[in-house]
Amino acid sequence: MEKIRVVLADDHSFVRAGVRSILEEMGDVAVVAEAADGQQALALVEAHQPDLLLTDISMPGLDGVELASRVPAVSPETRVLVLSMHADRPYATKAIAAGAAGYVVKDAGLDELEKALRAVANGESYLSPPISTHLLADYSRLAKAEATPSSPLTPRQLEVLQLVVEGLPTKTIARRLQISVKTAETHRAQLMDRLDIHDVPGLVKYAIRIGMIASD
């Protein structure tokens, strides 16, 4: 079985040791390198080309947000999962807008960390429930808005956009909106085509630009 290769970055050695132990207990995860600061993390990502960078958001040199924005240039296939003590909306939105595929708060349970890591490694996005709740409060009112020149999406497409940016998979979106999975997939594809945006970080940036999500 091919393992998920991870570079782990945190400036606290005891935190790295604890997280490494958790990851290695998953069986199909291999920590290929550890970094104590952002610059070292970026160099290790370039050297190892891992599947995933699991990084703290607050580190010397480059923080997790800056790392997320720089990783694609040195390792295009590496996805970034941010692990943070901050459950505040601005930290998460900045990280996702910078290119992170997921954001997990450090007080999350072990099951949630594993769920987030596997989701991100499988090409999905993930946000801890507290973050999703804050984001939902920000833009749920806009999900019911009529399409306007500044937002070319239909009300239903805005609802789907809301849930996509929240990090929910298509099956969950279908269940939330009480529509079929095929219909949810169609709405998702249509809104991406209409916006000419084809990834979740891009959709988050769009949501920030139109005021759907606060940037600070």
Protein Blocks (a to p, Z undefined) as FASTA:
>chain_A
ZZdddddddfbfklmmmmmmmmmmnopaccfbdcfbfklmmmmmmmnopabdcddfbdgh
iafklmmmmmmmmommbccddddfbfcfklmmmmmmnopabdcdfkbcfklmmmmmmmmm
nopacddfklmmmmmmmmmmmmmpccdfklmcdfklmmmmmmmmnopafklmmmmnopaf
klmmmmmmmmmmmnopabfklmmmmmmmnopacfZZ
